Amino acid sequence: MTLMLFSLLGAVAALLYAVINAIKIKKYPEGTDKMKKISESIRTGAKAYLRRQYRGVAIFFAIMFVVLLVLSLFKLLNMFVPFAFLTGGVFSGLAGFFGMRIATASNARTAWAAKESLNSGLKVAFSAGSVMGFVVVGLGLLDTGLWYILLNWYYTHINIVSEAERIVAISSAMVTFGIGASCMALFARVGGGIFTKAADVGADIVGKVETGIPEDDPRNPAVIADNVGDNVGDVAGMGADLYESFSGARLSAAALAVSAGLGVAGFALPMILSAVGVVASIIGSLFVKTKENADQRSLLGALRRGTYISSVIIPVASYFLVRMILGAENIGVFFAILSGLVAGNIIGFFTEYYTSDTYSPTRKLSDSSETGAATIIINGLGLGMRSTAIPVIIVGASVLISFYLAGRSADGVNMAMGLFGVAISAVGMLSTLSITLATDAYGPVADNAGGIAEMAGLGEEVRERTDALDSLGNTTAATGKGFAIGSAALTALALIVSYLDQIKIIDPSYTIDLSITNPTTLIGLFVGAMLPFLFSSLTMGAVGRAAHSIALEVRRQFKSIPGIMEGTADPDYASCVDICTKSAQKQMLLPAVIAVVSPILVGVLLGVNGVAGMLCGLTITGFALAIMMSNSGGAWDNAKKYIEKDTAHGKGSDRHKAAVVGDTVGDPFKDTSGPAINILIKLISIVSIVFAAFTMHIHLL
């Protein structure tokens, strides 16, 4: 119990630091009256969208709560799961909501600060991102800590069991608690992704390609919807997404620690490690600053400095944590943590390499625009496919290192300890999530700032600074997605083991046959391998249909409202916001339902072995597809921005128009389908665990 208090202390530290940053941001001026008006329009649109989204999601949560409650009444589920489902969803939603509120309060302030200097703009945008990063981690630690205290009290005073039985009961219950966060994350990421990319693609097709007006031009009716989308998709959706990743990694590691016989100490280690990560992230964030006229490499260096300093602190602290909590005989767990941390940073670096215009892959991609949109799309797809190799190799190496170093013993390899090593490596990868997420969430704020600078008519030097910050934001966003996707692969492996452990807890005599020659396992593998493609098809199609509607609306307004192109009449911004909102709310439902229903249906038809096979196939193809889509999209976006810097062949040129087409294809890749796949992997895994007893009961009939 004393050890778990560190989780709550970490939560307090993270939330307090977030509040301090939020207060600091509010002290910066918002700029001119026009800037304030634009910012308020974006803020109003974002709040209206989230209200509608949360109302729709509330209906789904009410239905799921009743289903889970019925299962618990029939003793097919721990009675606390329905209520933890609600708190997980609420906390995940709150993480996104608070991040969105501070982002919409920071966009105009960032633009006005960029008027003073590049470093001032970076400072405001990064502070806004820090609020998101530390709120996500703080709420995650708070939710876990409070539930542990409640369950510990229950099994100590109400349903009295021994200490050994108590921690088994707590871990068995809490490994399923991520289902609420996963459901909310999927809705937020998919719904927000459809909104933001429909607006972005629709605005680009008619504005930049057909009409030739600049990005974020106030004459474009979709420009406010585009800026609203940055906040509801890339901030609120991403916050809920990373909250879910953070929760899933810690809970699966804690459950496997108990399975390995490490008891309360093992259960507490992932929580304490995350709390230490808060302190390391606070220290690292103090070193994020740059000089005026910094190039892309210098800006990247400024953010890397913060993340690398945080990453250096973690190994030192975790070495002593493992020795004190688990004892010197389990020092292999430290190397598992180190393995995950190093793997995350390597994945982050190579994500930058493939998506930043500082390096040759994106620069070569921009060169392919000389022969039109077809070649830049072909080469962008090839770049994304090629970029999957290193992350897959790195994750594979991390699994091997974590398993064998954590599981080594005098008698050979302890399987349970090895699997715990794999799970704790995912926690190591996400241990500095506060600052990693800060560098990710800073991007949409910088993007909004550039839009406001353009619409408010600020000087060219301001737009150049916000463009530099925005281009960096594309790279850091891709890096953040790399961390999330990499940790999802490791967490998914841990959740597969947790699923099999859950089966053994329910029925120790049950025979699990995962042989490739078992037809149900093989069919499950094929189904799981197919699901990421089906899911991506639905989400890509949703963006395409919504963007089609936006493009038609923008064309209609250009033709029917006199004076738009001359700047003497205002477009109807609200109509585009409304189209995006309705489309997102309608189209996000089917992908979410498929994610929840698939493991239940496979369980009923194919049983435990089929579900286990499905989880394996889903993890393998989902990991590679998510990396490919995220990196292709990021490279297309930055290739476009690299061309825009060219004074001879920049904005308005044929090369630029070809790059814009590539960017519009990449938008749903990197901001809708790609990042949502890692949520899909973990949601299906957790739903499988939650419905394990139901699957066995129904299939055995």
C-alpha positions, 0 to 999 in steps of 0.5 A, a space after each residue: 500500500 505504501 509503495 502505491 502512494 508513490 503513484 498518487 504523488 506522481 499524479 499530484 506532481 504531474 497535475 500541479 506542473 500542468 496547472 503551473 504551465 496553464 497559468 503561465 500561458 494565460 499571462 501571455 497576450 492574445 494579440 490583436 482584436 482580430 486574432 482574439 476573434 479568430 481564436 474564439 471562433 476556433 475555441 467555440 467550434 472545438 467545444 461544440 464538437 466535443 459536446 456532441 461527441 461526448 453526448 453520442 459516446 455517452 449512449 455507447 457507454 451506457 449500453 456497454 455499462 449495462 452489458 458489463 453489469 449483466 456479465 458481472 451479475 452472472 459471475 462472468 466478470 469482476 463486479 468492479 469492471 463496469 464501474 472502472 469502465 466508466 472511470 476509464 472513459 471519463 478520465 480519458 475524455 478529460 485528458 483530451 478535453 483539458 488538452 483541447 482547452 489549453 491548446 485553443 487558449 494558446 494558439 493566438 498567444 503562440 502567434 503573437 509570441 512568434 512576432 517577438 521571436 522564434 524562441 518565444 513562439 516555441 516556448 508558448 507552444 511547448 508549454 501548451 503541449 506540456 499541459 497536455 502531456 502532464 495532464 494525461 500522465 497525471 490523470 492516468 496515475 490518479 485513476 490507477 492509484 484510487 482504484 488500487 486503494 479502493 480494491 485493497 480496502 475491499 479485499 481487506 475489510 469486506 471480502 477478506 482474503 490473504 495478502 497473496 490472494 488479494 494482490 492476485 484478485 486486484 491485478 486480475 480485475 485491474 488488467 481489464 480496467 483499460 476497456 473504458 479508456 480504449 473505447 473513449 480513445 477510439 471514438 476520440 481518435 477516429 471521430 476527431 481524425 475524420 473531422 480534422 482531415 475532412 476539413 483539411 483535405 476539402 480546404 486544400 483541394 479547392 483552396 490550394 489546388 483549384 483556386 491557388 489561394 494560400 493555406 489558411 487564407 481567410 477567404 476559404 470557407 473551410 479554414 476555421 473547420 481546419 483549425 478546429 480539427 487540429 484541436 479535436 483530432 490532433 489534441 483531444 483525440 491524441 490525448 485520449 489515445 496516449 492516455 489509453 496507451 499509458 494505462 494499458 502498458 502499466 496495467 498489463 505489466 502490473 498483472 504479469 508481475 503478479 503472475 510472475 510471483 512478484 506480489 505487491 512490489 511487482 505490481 507497484 513497480 510500473 506505477 512508481 516508474 511512471 511517477 519517476 518519469 514525471 519528475 524526469 520529464 519536468 527536468 527535461 522540459 526546462 531545457 527546451 529552448 532555441 535561438 532566433 533564426 534556428 533551422 529545422 535541425 536546431 529546432 529538432 535539437 531543442 526538443 530532442 535535448 529535453 527528451 534525451 535528458 529525461 531519458 538519461 534520468 530514467 535508467 539511473 533511477 530505475 536501476 535503484 528502483 529495481 534493486 530496492 523494490 525487487 531485489 538484486 536477484 531481479 536486476 534483469 528487470 532493469 535491463 528490460 526497462 532500459 531496453 524499452 526506453 532505448 527502443 523508443 528513442 531509436 524508433 523516435 529517431 528513425 521516425 524523424 529520419 523518414 519524416 523530417 525534411 532535414 534528412 534525405 528521404 523526405 527531400 528525395 520525396 519532394 524531388 519526385 513532385 517534378 513529374 507530378 502527383 502520381 510519382 510523389 504518391 508512389 514514392 511516399 507509399 514506398 517510403 512508408 513501407 520501407 520505414 517499417 523495417 527498422 521499428 519491427 527489428 527494434 521491437 523484436 530485439 527489445 522483446 528478445 532482450 527483455 525476455 531473456 534478461 528479465 527471465 534468466 535464472 540459475 535454472 535457465 529462463 523463467 517464462 513468467 519473469 521473461 514475459 513480465 520483462 517484455 511488459 515492463 519494457 513497454 512501460 520503459 518506452 512510455 516512462 517519459 510520456 509527459 515530455 514526449 507527448 508535450 513535443 507531440 501536442 505542441 504541433 497542433 498549437 503551432 499549426 493553429 498559430 500559423 493559421 491565425 497569423 495568416 488570417 490576421 494579416 501578421 507580418 511575413 516574418 511571423 508566418 515564417 516562424 510559425 511555419 518553421 514551428 509547424 514543420 517541426 510539429 509534423 515531425 514530432 507528431 510522427 515521433 509521438 505516433 511512433 512511440 505510441 505504436 511501438 509501445 502498442 506492439 509490446 503492450 499487445 504482446 503482454 495483453 495476449 499473455 494476460 488473456 491466456 492467464 485469464 483463461 487459466 484463472 477461470 479454468 486451470 484445466 483448460 487446454 490451450 492449443 496455439 499450434 499453427 496446425 490448429 484450424 481455429 488458431 489459423 483462422 483466427 490469425 487470418 481474421 486478425 491480420 485482416 482487421 487493421 485493413 478493414 478498419 483502415 478502409 472504413 476510416 479512410 473512406 469516412 474521411 474521403 466522403 466527408 472531404 467530398 462534402 466539404 469540397 462541394 461546399 467550398 466550391 458552392 460558396 466561392 460561386 454563390 457568395 459575391 465578394 469572397 475572393 476579393 475579401 469584401 465578404 465573409 465566407 460561411 465558416 459555420 456550415 463547414 464546421 457543421 458538415 465536419 461535425 455531423 460526418 465525424 459523429 456518423 462515420 465513427 460508429 461502425 469502426 468502433 462497433 467492429 473493434 468491440 464486436 470482433 473479439 466477442 464474435 470470434 470467441 463465440 465461433 472459434 473459441 479461446 484458440 481462435 481469439 488468441 490467434 486473432 490477437 497475434 495476427 492483429 498485432 503483427 499486421 496492425 503494427 506494420 500498417 500503422 507505422 507505414 501510414 503514419 510515416 508516409 503521411 508525415 513525409 508527404 506533409 513535410 515534403 510539401 512544406 520543404 517545397 514551399 521554402 523554395 523561392 523559385 519553385 515554391 507555393 503555386 508551382 506545379 511541383 507544389 500542387 503535386 505535393 499538395 495532392 500527396 499531402 491530402 492523401 497522407 492526411 488521413 494516413 497519419 492523422 486518422 487511420 494510422 494512429 487509430 490502429 494502435 488503439 484498435 490493437 489494444 481495445 480488441 485485446 482488452 475486450 478479449 480479456 473482459 469477455 474471456 469467461 463469456 467466451 469459454 461459457 458460450 463456446 463450451 456449450 
